[in-house]
Amino acid sequence: APFSRVTLLGAVFKHFECDSHRSFASAIQTIGQRERLFGPAIYRGQSDPGWLLWSTWERWFCEIQPAGLYEVYRIQRYEDIRVPLQKAFLTRFREAVEPVMPETSGRTDDELWALGQHHGLVTPLLDWTLEPHIAAYFALRHLKSQGASAVVWALHVSDALPTCGIWNQDYFAKVAWPPHSRRHRLQQGVFT
């Protein structure tokens, strides 16, 4: 089958246009070489290059901000109550799921969010994978037409990077590495 055009965006915003399996493999190899400098990479595939890197929570409750130097920036409508709202939402999910799935009792909040993520719950998590070809699968599986564009994001994750200052458990959680379900393990999934 013909390979659709895939844009691969890596750490420090390196951009690769891939129009074949060979060019995708070459881009992945380049990103792999950068791991020595920037740490391991995680990948996310999206079938629309115009989509933002937003969780379902953000897609439901956040507004797109205007871009540009002189554009007015608005505080998100729910930003002041976001963390308490998420905690209340997760508590209600826990109360609903534990009676029908007793094995979920005692799970941490992160484990419960991960369980909900893979069962259609609106969560603040964003799915990533350790495997670039799995990300490419998710980018290409729902394309509307042959030859349409998709995107695979690559994010180098390391506490040594200058961007590590963005990690804040309430507002931008660290990457969760341990798998929480069989599907999560098969997809080599991680969450941000």
C-alpha positions in Angstrom: 0.0 0.0 0.0 1.3 3.5 -0.7 2.7 5.4 2.2 0.8 8.6 3.0 2.8 11.7 3.7 3.7 11.8 7.4 5.2 14.8 9.1 7.5 13.8 12.0 8.3 16.5 14.5 11.1 15.9 17.0 12.7 17.6 19.9 13.9 21.1 19.4 11.3 21.1 16.6 13.2 19.3 13.9 10.8 18.6 11.1 10.9 15.6 8.7 8.5 15.1 5.7 8.2 11.4 5.1 6.5 10.0 2.0 7.7 6.4 2.2 8.6 3.7 4.7 12.2 4.4 3.9 12.1 8.1 4.6 10.1 7.4 7.9 12.7 4.9 9.0 15.5 7.4 8.2 13.8 10.1 10.3 13.3 7.6 13.2 17.0 6.7 12.9 18.0 10.4 13.2 15.7 10.9 16.2 17.3 7.8 17.8 20.8 9.3 17.3 19.6 12.4 19.1 18.6 10.3 22.2 22.2 10.5 23.5 21.9 14.3 23.8 18.2 14.7 24.6 17.1 11.5 26.3 14.7 8.8 25.1 11.9 9.8 22.7 8.2 9.1 23.0 5.9 9.3 20.0 2.3 10.3 19.3 0.5 9.8 16.0 -2.4 12.0 14.8 -4.3 11.7 11.6 -4.7 15.5 11.2 -1.6 17.6 11.3 -3.7 20.6 12.4 -4.7 19.1 15.7 -3.1 20.5 18.8 -1.4 18.2 21.3 -4.4 18.4 23.6 -6.0 15.7 25.9 -9.7 15.0 25.7 -10.0 17.2 28.9 -8.4 20.1 27.1 -10.5 19.6 23.9 -13.7 19.7 26.0 -12.8 22.5 28.4 -10.1 24.8 26.9 -10.3 27.5 24.2 -7.8 27.9 21.5 -5.8 31.0 22.1 -5.0 33.5 19.4 -1.3 33.3 18.3 1.0 36.2 17.7 3.0 38.8 19.5 0.2 41.4 19.8 -2.7 39.1 20.4 -4.6 39.3 23.6 -4.1 36.2 25.8 -7.1 35.1 27.8 -7.0 33.0 31.0 -8.9 29.8 30.3 -12.4 29.9 31.6 -12.0 26.9 34.0 -8.3 27.3 34.9 -8.8 28.5 38.4 -11.0 25.4 39.2 -9.3 22.9 36.8 -7.3 20.9 39.4 -10.2 20.6 41.9 -12.6 19.8 39.1 -10.4 17.0 37.8 -10.0 15.6 41.3 -13.8 15.6 41.8 -14.2 14.0 38.4 -11.8 11.3 39.2 -13.5 10.7 42.6 -16.8 10.2 40.9 -15.2 7.8 38.4 -13.6 5.8 41.3 -17.0 5.6 43.0 -18.6 4.3 39.8 -16.0 1.8 38.8 -15.0 0.2 42.0 -18.3 -1.6 42.7 -18.3 -3.2 39.2 -14.6 -3.7 39.0 -13.4 -4.6 42.5 -9.8 -5.1 41.3 -9.5 -1.4 40.7 -9.8 -0.7 44.5 -6.7 0.8 45.8 -5.4 2.1 42.5 -3.5 5.4 42.5 -5.0 8.4 40.8 -2.6 8.0 37.9 -3.5 4.3 37.5 -7.2 5.2 37.6 -6.8 8.0 35.0 -4.9 5.5 32.8 -7.7 2.9 33.1 -10.3 5.6 32.2 -8.2 6.8 29.3 -8.4 3.4 27.6 -12.1 3.1 28.3 -13.3 6.5 26.8 -13.2 8.6 30.0 -12.5 12.3 29.4 -9.0 12.6 31.0 -6.2 15.1 31.2 -3.8 12.4 29.8 -2.3 12.4 26.4 -1.4 9.0 24.9 2.1 8.5 23.6 4.1 5.3 22.8 7.7 4.3 23.0 7.5 2.8 19.5 7.4 5.2 16.5 5.7 2.6 14.2 2.8 2.3 16.6 2.4 6.1 16.5 2.5 5.9 12.7 -0.3 3.3 12.8 -2.5 5.7 14.9 -1.6 8.6 12.6 -2.6 6.6 9.4 -5.4 4.4 10.5 -8.3 6.9 10.0 -7.1 9.0 7.1 -9.9 10.2 4.9 -8.2 9.7 1.6 -5.1 8.1 0.1 -2.2 10.6 0.0 -3.7 12.7 2.9 -1.2 14.0 5.5 -0.7 12.9 9.1 1.7 13.7 11.8 3.9 11.8 14.3 5.2 13.8 17.1 8.5 12.8 18.9 9.2 14.2 22.3 12.5 13.6 24.0 11.9 13.2 27.8 14.7 13.8 30.2 15.0 15.5 33.5 18.3 17.0 32.3 16.6 19.0 29.5 16.0 22.8 30.0 12.3 22.1 29.6 12.2 19.9 32.7 11.0 23.0 34.6 7.6 22.5 33.0 6.9 19.3 35.1 4.3 20.0 37.7 2.2 17.2 38.9 -1.0 19.3 39.0 -0.6 21.1 35.7 1.8 19.1 33.6 2.3 15.6 34.9 5.5 13.7 34.3 5.5 11.0 31.8 4.0 7.8 33.3 6.1 4.8 32.3 4.6 1.7 33.9 1.9 0.0 31.9 -1.5 -0.1 33.5 -3.4 -2.6 31.3 -2.8 -5.3 28.6 -3.6 -2.8 25.8 -1.3 -0.3 27.4 1.5 -2.8 27.4 0.9 -3.9 23.8 0.9 -0.3 22.6 4.0 0.4 24.7 2.0 3.3 25.9 3.0 6.2 28.2 1.0 9.3 29.2 1.8 12.9 29.6 
